[in-house]
C-alpha cells in the first residue's frame, strides 16, 4: 500500500524479509492486548516487556533484528556503496538538532541512500531499544525517554540517519542519529 499510494516510492523494489515478522506471542497469539497485559500483571511483570508462555523473548527478537540489520547493511554495501574503498561513505551525515516530532523531509536532504523498514509495533519496539541502548543513538532534543520506550502508534514513523563505515569487505554502522520518533501527524483522522 505504501508503494502504491506514495509517489516518492514509484518504481522502487520491495523486499519481504521473514526476519521482520511480528513477535511470536505464544499462548497469547491472536488474543486481545488487554488479555496479555492482564497476563503480565498476574505474572508480576511489566508490559510490554512480558513474554507469554511459549512466546518469543525480547532477547530472541533482538537477535532476529540484529540479523536483519546486518543483512540490510550488507545489501546497502552491494547496491549503493559510493567510494568502493575502505572508510566512511558519503552516506555519512552530520546530526542536526531536530524537533521532537519532525517533518516529513527532516533529515533526508543530501542523504544518498534511503531505506524504508516496515514492521509491527512490538518488533519495532525491540529495534528502538537496540538503537538507543546498544548503538547509543541519541534521542531528539526534548524527547521524553518514557515515550520512546512506549509502543509506537499504528503507522507511527521513526527516522534515523546512519553513518556507515567499510572495513575490508564489511559495512557497519559507525554512527546513528534519531531525527524523530513515533510521529503520527500523517494519519488523517
Secondary structure, 3 states (H helix, E strand, C coil): CHHHHCHHHCCCCCCCCHHHCCCCCHHHCCCCHHHHHHHHHHCCCCCCCCCCCCCCCHHHHHHHHHHHHHHHHHHHHHHHCCCCCCEECCCCCCCCCCCCCCCCCCCCCCCCCCCCCCCCHHHHHHHHHHHHHHCCCECCCCCCHHHHCCCCCCCCEEEEEEEEEEECCEEEEEEEEEEEEEECCCCCC
